[in-house]
Amino acid sequence: MRHDVQELSNFPDHDSLYINVNLVHSLSPDSLSVMEFKNETDIRIAQKMSKFPLLGANIQGKWNLKLTSEFHMTNDSHLFYQDFQLGRLPLFEGKVIHQFTHQWGQPKYWLEEEEARKALLRKLEDNGQILNYQKYRLAFREIARTTDIRSLIATVLPKFIFANHKLMLSDLDKSHVTNQELLVICGLLNSFIFDFLLRQRVTTSISMFMFYQLPVPRLTEGEPYFNEIVEHAAKLICTTPEFDDLAQEVGLGSHKNGVTDETERAKLRAELDGMIAHLYNLTEAEFKHILSTFPIVPEETKQAALDAYKTFTPLTGDAEIIDLINQGESTELEFKSSARWDMRENKKNKAMEQVILKTVAAFLNTHHGGTLLIGVNDEGEVIGLNHDYQTVKKKNRDGYELFLTNDLLLKELGKDIAPYIHITFHEIEGKDVCRISLDPSPRPVYVKLKDAKSGQTKECLFIRTGNLTSQLDSPSEILNYCQNRWN
């Protein structure tokens, strides 16, 4: 992006970028092309990505993708019809597809299947053999302008679709790739990370040679994020009956389980970008930098991708608590953001204490007990206890434990319950989390609640049903539960 030739008289200077020759070799071994880096962050990201094999390299034990093109718009124009009739199949052009969809536009031309097969087979005899167009295929646009909202546009095509030469296709006769791996490749190609790397090389179009020079993780089944990427890509692509076979093969069932709601699709795409950023071992700052290089993309889209990245970032801190958080809420595990501070109202709220009491009592009343984590929200995000600390006299762990033990739990539930309550504190992501481990109580544990109508206080029994804390309302329900629980 330099335009003044006089700058050369001062080159190199302190603003110049130094590129390691080995990096040039690793990113472009055949042509030794130098990518157009703009800053040190670009180089650092490229170095991380260069650790992965190029798409054109044959890797034993991994999938290997080969490309082809099909019908030329000029040379094969005699095969094209402008109206649909029985026995004709659509010809897809680049403008028909977009990322994760084959319905971005409508086909303009159609081909007689018999004539098209003859053209594809050339001199070979047609004995009914399965050809590429009869399979699910990866396709991406040859046109890849850096000035568009996105450069690489890829999806998986349904069966029985022909394509013109402006759509690059996976050559399934020469490739060693499963349908699951096709979905993974599609997810990778449509990511911001892959697009960012591509934009360092192209201006208006991408050739097969250039495509083969791009580094991509060769994910296979059983490796981190493989199943997640397959599932996300399948939900985005398998939205019409033509994809029922693919949906069933990858465990989605049918196209009815595909996602057509735009809000949900945006969420799936953001999660894909977050996962793939982790695959390339990018830091949050590096991923944020990549997103900043897409000026036309709406800010909410980029922020959603960044938020998803944070969601997939492994937690640091106490391994035992991290394992609990990763398990998610269950019959024996509950998360609460706070015991005193209302996160929505941003103030102290007495009602929060009642929620803690109900949850603790419910665990004490079960056969197996349970664990309550305070400082973690329902989604497993670590909130910490700083807000709660500010509401107690001694604004630290000791003061908070004193409040929980004496001023809340034992005061309301009974001092004889003390041996069955165990409170510990742990640090996750630099934030405090309180764990309350609860053993089964030898007696029913009641919570005193004030009736809204009468104003009278009554004792209520709470239990765990699934992932929820439930109140038993009728005397017969309470009696039956107590008889089963404590004989």
C-alpha positions in Angstrom: 0.0 0.0 0.0 3.0 2.3 -0.6 2.6 4.9 -3.3 5.6 7.3 -2.9 8.7 6.1 -4.6 10.8 8.6 -2.5 10.2 6.3 0.5 12.8 3.9 -1.0 15.6 6.3 -0.2 15.0 5.7 3.5 14.4 2.0 3.2 14.8 0.1 5.4 13.9 2.1 8.4 12.4 1.5 11.9 8.9 1.0 10.4 10.1 -1.7 8.0 8.9 -5.3 8.4 11.5 -8.1 8.5 10.3 -11.4 7.1 12.1 -14.7 7.8 13.1 -16.5 4.6 11.9 -19.8 6.2 8.4 -18.3 6.5 8.3 -17.5 2.8 9.4 -21.1 2.0 6.8 -22.6 4.3 3.9 -20.5 3.1 4.8 -20.6 -0.6 7.3 -23.5 -1.3 6.6 -23.7 -5.0 6.5 -20.0 -6.1 8.3 -18.4 -3.1 5.7 -15.6 -3.2 6.0 -13.0 -0.5 2.7 -12.2 1.2 1.6 -8.6 1.7 2.0 -8.2 5.4 1.1 -4.8 6.9 2.4 -5.2 10.4 4.2 -7.5 12.9 0.9 -9.0 14.0 0.2 -10.2 10.5 3.6 -11.9 10.4 3.1 -13.5 13.8 -0.3 -15.0 12.8 1.2 -16.3 9.5 4.0 -18.0 11.4 1.4 -19.8 13.6 -0.6 -20.8 10.6 2.5 -22.0 8.7 2.9 -24.8 11.2 0.0 -26.6 9.4 0.5 -28.5 6.1 -0.5 -26.9 2.9 -3.6 -28.1 1.2 -1.7 -29.4 -1.8 0.6 -31.6 0.3 -0.2 -35.4 0.4 -0.3 -36.4 4.0 -0.5 -40.1 4.8 -3.2 -41.1 7.2 -5.0 -37.7 6.7 -7.6 -36.5 4.2 -6.2 -35.2 0.9 -8.2 -32.8 -1.2 -8.0 -32.5 -5.0 -9.9 -30.0 -7.1 -11.4 -30.0 -10.5 -13.8 -27.8 -12.6 -16.6 -29.0 -14.8 -18.3 -27.1 -17.7 -16.8 -24.1 -19.4 -19.3 -21.3 -20.0 -18.0 -20.7 -23.6 -16.6 -24.0 -24.7 -19.5 -26.1 -23.4 -22.3 -23.5 -24.1 -23.9 -25.8 -26.7 -24.9 -28.1 -23.8 -26.8 -25.4 -21.9 -30.6 -24.9 -21.9 -32.4 -22.0 -20.4 -35.5 -23.9 -19.4 -36.1 -26.9 -17.1 -37.4 -30.1 -18.5 -37.6 -33.6 -17.2 -34.1 -35.2 -17.5 -32.3 -31.9 -17.1 -30.1 -31.0 -14.2 -29.2 -27.5 -13.0 -25.9 -25.8 -13.8 -24.6 -23.9 -10.8 -22.5 -20.8 -11.3 -20.5 -19.0 -8.5 -23.3 -16.5 -7.9 -25.7 -19.3 -7.0 -23.9 -20.3 -3.8 -22.7 -18.5 -0.7 -21.1 -19.6 2.5 -22.9 -22.7 3.8 -25.8 -22.4 1.3 -26.6 -23.5 -2.3 -29.7 -21.3 -2.5 -28.1 -17.8 -2.7 -29.3 -17.5 -6.3 -31.2 -19.5 -8.9 -29.6 -21.5 -11.7 -29.9 -19.9 -15.2 -29.0 -22.9 -17.3 -29.8 -26.6 -17.4 -28.1 -29.7 -18.9 -29.5 -32.9 -20.3 -28.0 -35.5 -17.9 -27.3 -37.9 -20.7 -25.5 -35.3 -22.8 -23.6 -34.0 -19.8 -22.4 -37.5 -18.8 -21.1 -38.1 -22.3 -19.1 -34.8 -22.1 -17.7 -35.7 -18.7 -16.7 -39.2 -19.7 -15.2 -38.0 -23.0 -14.0 -41.2 -24.8 -14.9 -43.5 -21.9 -18.0 -45.8 -22.3 -21.0 -44.9 -20.1 -21.9 -48.1 -18.2 -23.7 -46.3 -15.4 -20.7 -45.7 -13.3 -21.1 -43.2 -10.4 -19.6 -39.8 -11.4 -18.7 -36.8 -9.3 -21.9 -34.9 -9.9 -23.9 -37.8 -8.3 -22.1 -37.2 -4.9 -22.0 -34.5 -2.3 -19.2 -32.1 -3.3 -17.3 -29.2 -1.9 -17.6 -26.1 -4.0 -16.1 -22.6 -3.7 -16.1 -19.5 -5.9 -13.1 -18.8 -8.1 -13.9 -15.1 -7.7 -12.4 -14.0 -4.4 -12.2 -10.2 -4.2 -10.6 -8.7 -1.1 -13.0 -5.8 -1.3 -16.1 -7.9 -0.7 -17.6 -8.6 2.6 -16.0 -12.1 2.5 -13.5 -13.4 0.0 -13.8 -17.2 0.1 -17.3 -18.4 -0.6 -17.7 -22.2 0.0 -20.5 -24.7 0.6 -21.3 -28.4 0.0 -23.5 -29.0 -3.1 -26.4 -31.4 -3.2 -26.1 -34.5 -5.4 -27.1 -34.2 -9.1 -25.8 -30.7 -9.6 -23.5 -29.6 -12.4 -21.2 -26.6 -12.1 -19.5 -24.1 -14.4 -15.7 -23.4 -14.4 -16.1 -20.5 -12.0 -16.9 -23.0 -9.2 -13.9 -25.0 -8.0 -15.1 -28.5 -7.0 -13.7 -31.4 -4.9 -12.6 -34.2 -7.2 -13.9 -37.1 -5.3 -12.3 -39.6 -7.7 -8.9 -38.3 -6.8 -9.5 -37.1 -3.3 -9.3 -39.3 -0.2 -12.0 -37.5 1.9 -15.2 -38.6 3.6 -18.5 -36.6 3.7 -17.7 -35.7 7.4 -14.3 -34.3 6.3 -16.0 -32.3 3.5 -18.1 -30.6 6.1 -15.0 -29.9 8.2 -13.2 -28.5 5.2 -16.2 -26.3 4.4 -16.2 -25.0 7.9 -12.5 -24.2 7.8 -12.7 -22.4 4.4 -15.6 -20.2 5.5 -13.8 -19.0 8.7 -12.5 -15.5 9.2 -9.0 -17.0 9.8 -8.8 -18.7 6.5 -10.2 -15.6 4.7 -7.6 -13.4 6.4 -4.8 -15.6 5.1 -6.3 -15.7 1.6 -6.5 -11.9 1.5 -2.8 -11.6 1.9 -2.4 -13.4 -1.5 -5.4 -12.5 -3.8 -6.9 -9.5 -5.4 -9.8 -10.7 -7.6 -9.7 -14.5 -7.9 -8.2 -17.7 -6.5 -6.5 -20.3 -8.7 -6.2 -24.0 -7.8 -2.4 -23.4 -7.5 -2.9 -20.6 -5.0 -5.5 -22.7 -3.1 -3.1 -25.6 -2.7 -0.6 -23.2 -1.1 -2.8 -22.4 1.9 -2.1 -24.1 5.3 -5.1 -25.9 6.8 -5.3 -28.2 9.9 -6.0 -31.8 8.6 -8.6 -32.6 11.2 -9.8 -36.2 11.3 -12.3 -38.0 13.4 -11.4 -38.2 17.1 -9.3 -35.0 17.1 -10.3 -31.8 19.0 -13.2 -29.9 17.5 -13.8 -32.4 14.6 -17.2 -33.5 15.7 -18.3 -30.0 16.7 -17.3 -28.5 13.3 -19.1 -31.4 11.5 -22.2 -30.8 13.5 -22.2 -27.0 13.1 -21.5 -27.2 9.3 -24.2 -29.8 8.8 -26.8 -27.7 10.6 -25.9 -24.8 8.3 -25.8 -26.8 5.1 -28.4 -29.5 5.5 -31.6 -27.4 5.3 -33.3 -29.0 2.3 -34.5 -32.5 1.4 -31.6 -33.0 -1.0 -29.3 -33.3 2.0 -31.3 -35.9 3.9 -28.7 -38.6 3.1 -25.8 -36.4 4.4 -27.7 -35.4 7.4 -28.5 -39.0 8.4 -24.9 -40.0 7.7 -23.4 -37.4 10.1 -26.0 -37.9 12.8 -28.2 -34.9 12.2 -31.2 -37.1 11.2 -32.7 -35.1 8.3 -32.8 -31.6 6.8 -35.6 -30.9 9.4 -32.9 -30.6 12.0 -31.0 -28.1 9.9 -31.1 -24.5 11.0 -32.8 -21.9 8.9 -33.4 -19.2 11.5 -30.9 -16.4 10.7 -30.2 -15.6 14.4 -29.4 -19.2 15.2 -27.3 -19.6 12.0 -25.3 -16.5 13.0 -24.7 -18.1 16.4 -23.5 -21.4 14.8 -21.2 -19.5 12.5 -19.7 -17.4 15.4 -19.1 -20.7 17.3 -17.3 -22.1 14.2 -15.1 -19.1 14.0 -14.3 -19.3 17.7 -13.3 -23.0 17.5 -11.2 -22.5 14.4 -9.3 -19.6 15.9 -8.3 -22.0 18.7 -7.3 -24.7 16.1 -4.8 -22.2 14.8 -3.6 -21.5 18.4 -4.4 -17.8 18.0 -4.5 -15.5 21.1 -7.6 -13.3 21.7 -5.6 -10.3 20.6 -4.6 -12.0 17.4 -8.1 -13.1 16.6 -9.4 -9.6 17.3 -6.8 -8.2 14.9 -8.0 -10.6 12.2 -11.6 -9.5 12.7 -10.6 -5.9 12.4 -9.4 -6.5 8.9 -13.0 -7.1 7.7 -14.3 -3.5 7.6 -17.6 -4.4 5.8 -18.6 -7.1 8.2 -21.1 -5.8 10.8 -19.5 -5.2 14.2 -22.1 -7.4 15.9 -21.0 -10.3 13.7 -17.3 -9.8 14.7 -18.2 -9.4 18.4 -20.2 -12.6 18.3 -17.2 -14.5 16.9 -14.9 -13.0 19.5 -17.4 -13.9 22.3 -17.5 -17.4 20.9 -13.7 -17.6 21.0 -13.7 -16.7 24.7 -16.3 -19.4 25.3 -14.0 -22.0 23.9 -10.9 -20.7 25.7 -9.8 -23.3 28.3 -10.2 -22.2 31.9 -7.2 -21.7 34.1 -7.1 -22.4 37.8 -8.2 -25.2 40.1 -8.5 -28.3 37.9 -11.1 -29.9 40.0 -13.5 -26.9 39.8 -12.8 -26.5 36.1 -13.8 -30.1 35.6 -17.1 -29.4 37.4 -17.8 -26.3 35.3 -17.2 -28.3 32.1 -19.6 -31.0 33.2 -22.4 -28.4 33.4 -25.4 -28.4 35.7 -27.0 -31.7 36.6 -29.0 -33.4 39.3 -26.0 -33.1 41.7 -24.4 -29.9 40.5 -25.8 -26.3 40.4 -24.3 -22.9 39.4 -25.2 -19.6 40.9 -23.8 -16.2 40.0 -24.2 -14.8 43.4 -25.6 -15.3 46.9 -26.4 -11.6 47.6 -25.8 -9.4 44.5 -28.5 -9.1 41.8 -26.6 -9.0 38.5 -29.5 -7.7 36.6 -30.4 -4.9 39.0 -26.7 -4.3 39.9 -27.5 -4.1 43.6 -27.8 -6.2 46.8 -31.0 -8.3 46.8 -32.2 -10.3 49.8 -34.1 -12.6 47.4 -30.8 -14.0 46.2 -30.2 -15.5 49.7 -33.5 -17.4 49.5 -32.4 -19.0 46.2 -29.2 -20.2 47.8 -31.1 -21.6 50.8 -33.5 -23.5 48.6 -30.7 -25.0 46.5 -28.7 -26.1 49.5 -31.7 -27.6 51.2 -32.7 -29.5 48.1 -29.2 -31.1 47.9 -29.3 -31.9 51.6 -32.7 -33.6 51.1 -31.5 -35.9 48.3 -30.1 -39.4 48.6 -26.7 -38.4 47.2 -26.2 -34.7 48.2 -24.7 -32.4 45.7 -22.5 -29.4 44.9 -23.3 -25.7 44.6 -20.8 -23.4 42.9 -21.3 -19.7 43.6 -19.6 -17.2 41.3 -20.5 -19.2 38.1 -23.5 -18.4 35.9 -25.9 -20.9 34.3 -23.8 -20.9 31.1 -20.7 -21.9 33.0 -19.1 -18.5 32.8 -17.0 -17.6 35.8 -18.4 -14.4 37.3 -16.4 -14.3 40.6 -17.4 -13.1 44.0 -16.2 -9.5 44.1 -19.7 -8.1 44.2 -20.7 -10.5 47.0 -17.6 -9.6 49.0 -18.6 -6.0 49.1 -21.9 -6.9 50.8 -20.3 -8.5 53.9 -18.5 -6.8 56.8 -15.1 -8.4 56.2 -14.9 -8.0 52.4 -12.9 -11.2 51.6 -13.1 -15.0 51.6 -13.2 -15.2 55.4 -15.9 -12.7 55.8 -18.0 -14.3 53.0 -17.6 -17.8 54.5 -18.7 -16.4 57.9 -21.8 -14.9 56.3 -22.7 -18.1 54.5 -22.1 -20.4 57.4 -23.5 -18.5 60.4 -25.7 -15.8 59.1 -27.4 -17.7 56.3 -27.2 -21.5 56.2 -27.0 -22.6 59.8 -29.2 -19.8 61.0 -32.0 -20.7 58.6 -31.5 -24.5 58.2 -30.4 -25.5 61.7 -27.0 -25.7 63.4 -27.2 -29.5 63.5 -26.8 -29.5 59.7 -23.2 -28.1 60.0 -21.4 -31.5 59.6 -23.1 -32.0 56.3 -22.0 -28.6 54.8 -18.5 -28.1 53.5 -17.4 -24.7 52.1 -14.2 -24.2 50.2 -12.8 -21.4 47.9 -11.0 -21.8 44.6 -9.5 -19.5 42.0 -10.5 -19.7 38.3 -9.3 -17.2 35.8 -8.1 -15.1 38.6 -11.6 -15.0 40.2 -12.9 -16.6 43.4 -15.4 -19.3 43.2 -17.1 -20.7 46.3 -17.9 -24.5 46.4 -20.5 -25.7 48.8 -20.3 -29.5 49.0 -23.4 -31.1 50.6 -23.8 -34.5 52.1 -27.2 -36.2 52.5 -28.9 -34.9 55.6 -30.2 -37.4 58.2 -33.4 -35.4 58.5 -35.7 -33.3 56.3 -34.3 -29.8 55.8 -37.0 -27.1 55.5 -36.8 -23.5 54.3 -38.9 -20.9 56.0 -40.8 -18.8 53.4 -43.3 -16.0 54.0 -46.6 -16.4 52.3 -47.3 -13.5 49.9 -51.0 -13.3 50.7 -51.3 -14.1 54.4 -47.9 -12.8 55.4 -47.4 -15.9 57.6 -44.2 -17.9 57.6 -44.4 -21.6 56.7 -41.8 -24.3 56.3 -41.3 -25.7 52.8 -39.5 -28.8 51.6 -37.3 -28.5 48.4 -35.9 -31.4 46.4 -33.9 -31.8 43.2 -35.8 -33.0 40.1 -33.4 -33.3 37.1 -31.4 -30.0 36.9 -34.0 -28.0 38.9 -34.8 -27.2 42.5 -38.5 -27.9 43.1 -40.8 -27.3 46.0 -43.2 -29.9 47.3 -46.5 -28.1 47.9 -49.0 -30.6 49.3 -48.7 -32.4 52.7 -49.2 -35.8 50.9 -46.2 -35.1 48.5 -44.0 -34.1 51.5 -45.1 -37.2 53.5 -44.4 -39.6 50.6 -41.1 -38.1 49.8 -40.0 -38.1 53.4 -41.1 -41.8 53.9 -39.1 -42.8 50.8 -36.1 -40.7 51.7 -35.8 -41.2 55.5 -38.0 -44.3 55.9 
